[in-house]
């Protein structure tokens, strides 16, 4: 249990580092945010598994994660169709 929790924290730190150092592409940012959400989901699962709680909270969070990823992918497709790339430098929110 302790080893998996340490591994999950290590994955969270690595995804945060990748998120902060690779901020040029919107696709990488969305992927790292989704990976961080999966890590939070896994940590919540481990904690709730120890306390023998109801798994309803995990299923609600999983549903929210799926909706979030669909909205991010839709935004990315819209951005690529409009501007032609997913660079953050070319993203000007005043145009929207």
Secondary structure, DSSP 8 states (H G I E B T S, - for coil): -HHHHHHHHHHHHHHHHHHHH--SBHHHHHHHHHHHHHHHHHHHHHHHHHHT--THHHHHHHHHHHHHHHHHHHHHHHHHHHHSS-BSTT--TT--
